[in-house]
Each structure stands twice: as C-alpha cells, then as structure tokens.
Amino acid sequence: MQNVLASAQVQGKLKKQANPTELANYLFLCYSGLQVVVQTNIDQQKLVKKVRQSVEALPWV
C-alpha cells in the first residue's frame, strides 16, 4: 500500500507533503476497523458514509 501511495504522490495525485507511510497506516487502521464494524449489522447507508469520510480525509491534490 505504501508503494502505491508513494507512486500516486510522484504522479501528482497526492499532495507533496503527504507521508505515504502514515497514509498506508491510516488506511490499514480504517480497513481493520471496518472489518469489526461490518459484523455489528450497521446500517449500510451509515457504513458507506463513514467509508467515504475516511477516503475524503486523504490529502488528495
């Protein structure tokens, strides 16, 4: 994941000041949390909203 994010940064898809290692850790944490939350029978619309918020938090250009 870190390599993918570093490549996106080189391509200008992520801000130059973004830290690919920290972003990879953030995404892993979000993914791990989702694995737990999905098992709680959360409303699908609420889940999708939270996933979108997690992605929107990334430092896109």
C-alpha positions as a printed NumPy array, in Angstrom:
array([[  0.   ,   0.   ,   0.   ],
       [  2.815,   2.37 ,   0.876],
       [  4.325,   1.882,  -2.602],
       [  1.004,   2.611,  -4.268],
       [  0.619,   5.821,  -2.292],
       [  4.226,   6.858,  -2.985],
       [  3.604,   6.27 ,  -6.691],
       [  0.419,   8.343,  -6.555],
       [  2.406,  11.112,  -4.888],
       [  5.03 ,  11.046,  -7.672],
       [  2.208,  11.2  , -10.229],
       [  0.83 ,  14.304,  -8.513],
       [ -2.319,  12.638,  -7.187],
       [ -1.371,  13.21 ,  -3.542],
       [ -0.012,  16.385,  -2.02 ],
       [  3.779,  16.575,  -1.894],
       [  3.801,  16.989,   1.885],
       [  1.766,  13.77 ,   2.346],
       [  3.552,  10.92 ,   4.098],
       [  2.872,   7.634,   2.226],
       [  3.802,   5.524,   5.261],
       [  1.411,   7.387,   7.545],
       [ -1.338,   7.24 ,   4.916],
       [ -0.852,   3.494,   4.5  ],
       [ -1.124,   3.075,   8.278],
       [ -4.293,   5.208,   8.304],
       [ -5.9  ,   3.126,   5.553],
       [ -4.96 ,  -0.124,   7.284],
       [ -6.494,   1.134,  10.512],
       [ -9.695,   2.138,   8.685],
       [ -9.862,  -1.227,   6.942],
       [ -9.301,  -3.132,  10.181],
       [-11.98 ,  -1.092,  11.904],
       [-14.421,  -1.731,   9.095],
       [-13.929,  -5.466,   9.474],
       [-15.17 ,  -5.15 ,  13.05 ],
       [-17.979,  -2.683,  12.343],
       [-19.43 ,  -4.762,   9.493],
       [-20.073,  -7.565,  11.957],
       [-22.325,  -5.302,  14.063],
       [-25.144,  -5.167,  11.484],
       [-24.633,  -1.429,  10.966],
       [-26.988,   0.283,   8.551],
       [-25.461,   0.121,   5.069],
       [-26.018,   3.819,   4.344],
       [-24.234,   4.804,   7.551],
       [-21.364,   2.477,   6.725],
       [-20.966,   3.884,   3.211],
       [-20.993,   7.415,   4.634],
       [-18.171,   6.578,   7.031],
       [-16.113,   4.894,   4.321],
       [-16.481,   7.994,   2.14 ],
       [-15.411,  10.212,   5.032],
       [-12.307,   8.079,   5.524],
       [-11.341,   8.384,   1.861],
       [-12.116,  12.111,   1.766],
       [ -9.728,  12.61 ,   4.69 ],
       [ -6.798,  11.661,   2.46 ],
       [ -4.694,  14.598,   1.227],
       [ -5.731,  14.499,  -2.424],
       [ -4.477,  17.243,  -4.703]])
